[in-house]
Amino acid sequence: MRVLLTNTGPWGTGSAMVAEAALEELGRRGHQALLFFPDAQLDTPEKQRYYSRPDLFRIWRFPVEREGRVLPTFPLMIPDPNPRSGPNACTFRDLSDELLEFYFQQARQKLQEVIDDFRPEVVECQHIWTIPYVVSEL
């Protein structure tokens, strides 16, 4: 079975650890699994591990800039940012309506690319917010 796992943040959090453990277990059981998540591309020792494995990890790279709109990093629900957000960390509350719509548009585009390429039979989403909503639309 082809399983797409999604997470709302990169490695270094509890939910990312759970998603990565599920990815590994699915692989051990003979399934093809892929983990999709956002990342701000900060240079850290473990960065290469994730960026060098497109067969296991699809990374939505931030910052995202299009037509004068900029999302410096992936927004979070709470002001205690993920350490991979960097100095430009923001929450959904910080986004204008225009930037929030831009974020959803970019999420749709990135997830559609991953779905078209990977062709999952099952999509498992952690956390009920942006990514599951966008997956339900697609």
C-alpha positions as CSV (number, residue, x, y, z in Angstrom):
1,M,0.0,0.0,0.0
2,R,1.1,3.6,-0.7
3,V,0.7,5.8,2.4
4,L,1.2,9.5,2.6
5,L,1.9,10.8,6.1
6,T,1.6,14.5,6.8
7,N,2.8,16.6,9.6
8,T,2.4,20.3,10.3
9,G,6.0,20.9,11.3
10,P,9.4,19.5,10.7
11,W,11.5,17.1,12.8
12,G,12.3,18.0,16.3
13,T,8.8,17.8,17.8
14,G,6.9,15.0,19.4
15,S,4.4,14.7,16.5
16,A,7.2,14.6,14.0
17,M,8.8,11.7,16.0
18,V,5.5,9.8,15.9
19,A,5.1,10.5,12.1
20,E,8.6,9.3,11.5
21,A,8.1,6.2,13.6
22,A,5.0,5.4,11.6
23,L,6.9,5.9,8.4
24,E,9.6,3.5,9.5
25,E,7.1,0.8,10.7
26,L,5.1,1.0,7.4
27,G,8.4,0.5,5.5
28,R,9.2,-2.5,7.7
29,R,5.8,-4.0,6.9
30,G,6.4,-3.7,3.2
31,H,4.4,-0.6,2.4
32,Q,5.6,2.4,0.5
33,A,5.3,5.5,2.7
34,L,6.2,9.1,2.3
35,L,6.2,11.9,4.9
36,F,5.3,15.4,3.9
37,F,6.1,18.4,6.2
38,P,7.1,22.1,6.1
39,D,10.6,23.3,6.9
40,A,12.4,26.7,7.1
41,Q,15.6,25.3,5.7
42,L,17.7,26.3,8.7
43,D,21.2,24.8,8.7
44,T,21.4,22.2,11.4
45,P,23.4,18.9,11.6
46,E,20.3,16.7,10.8
47,K,19.1,18.8,7.8
48,Q,21.0,16.7,5.3
49,R,19.3,13.5,6.5
50,Y,15.9,14.8,5.6
51,Y,16.7,16.8,2.5
52,S,18.8,13.9,0.9
53,R,15.9,11.4,1.0
54,P,13.1,12.5,-1.3
55,D,12.0,8.8,-1.4
56,L,11.0,9.2,2.3
57,F,10.5,12.9,2.9
58,R,8.8,15.6,0.8
59,I,9.6,19.0,2.3
60,W,7.6,22.1,1.8
61,R,10.4,24.6,1.8
62,F,10.0,28.0,3.4
63,P,10.2,30.9,2.9
64,V,7.6,31.0,0.2
65,E,7.5,34.1,-2.1
66,R,5.2,34.7,-5.0
67,E,3.9,37.9,-6.6
68,G,5.1,40.2,-3.7
69,R,3.6,37.9,-1.0
70,V,6.0,36.3,1.5
71,L,5.6,33.6,4.1
72,P,8.9,33.7,5.9
73,T,8.2,30.4,7.7
74,F,5.4,27.9,8.3
75,P,2.8,29.4,10.7
76,L,1.9,27.6,13.9
77,M,-1.2,27.8,16.0
78,I,0.6,28.9,19.2
79,P,3.2,31.5,19.8
80,D,5.7,29.0,21.1
81,P,7.4,28.3,17.8
82,N,9.0,25.1,16.6
83,P,12.8,25.5,16.9
84,R,13.0,25.0,13.1
85,S,10.9,28.1,12.4
86,G,13.8,30.3,13.1
87,P,13.8,34.0,14.0
88,N,10.9,34.8,11.6
89,A,8.4,32.5,13.4
90,C,4.8,33.4,13.1
91,T,1.4,32.1,14.1
92,F,-1.8,32.0,12.1
93,R,-2.9,35.0,14.1
94,D,0.0,37.0,12.7
95,L,-1.2,36.4,9.1
96,S,-3.4,38.9,7.2
97,D,-6.4,37.4,5.4
98,E,-4.4,37.7,2.2
99,L,-1.4,35.8,3.6
100,L,-3.7,33.2,5.1
101,E,-5.3,32.6,1.7
102,F,-1.8,32.5,0.1
103,Y,-0.7,29.9,2.7
104,F,-3.7,27.7,1.8
105,Q,-3.1,28.2,-1.9
106,Q,0.5,27.2,-1.5
107,A,-0.5,24.2,0.7
108,R,-2.9,23.0,-2.0
109,Q,-0.3,23.4,-4.7
110,K,2.4,21.5,-2.8
111,L,0.1,18.7,-1.7
112,Q,-1.3,18.3,-5.2
113,E,2.3,17.9,-6.5
114,V,3.1,15.2,-3.9
115,I,-0.2,13.4,-4.5
116,D,0.2,13.5,-8.3
117,D,3.8,12.2,-8.0
118,F,3.4,9.6,-5.2
119,R,-0.2,8.5,-5.8
120,P,-1.1,7.5,-2.3
121,E,-3.9,5.0,-1.5
122,V,-4.1,6.4,2.0
123,V,-3.3,9.8,3.5
124,E,-2.8,10.1,7.2
125,C,-2.8,13.6,8.6
126,Q,-1.5,14.6,12.0
127,H,-3.2,17.5,13.7
128,I,-6.6,18.8,12.5
129,W,-5.8,22.1,10.8
130,T,-4.4,23.2,7.4
131,I,-3.1,20.1,5.9
132,P,-6.0,17.8,6.6
133,Y,-8.4,20.5,5.4
134,V,-6.5,20.9,2.1
135,V,-6.3,17.1,1.7
136,S,-10.1,16.9,2.1
137,E,-10.4,19.4,-0.7
138,L,-8.1,17.5,-3.0
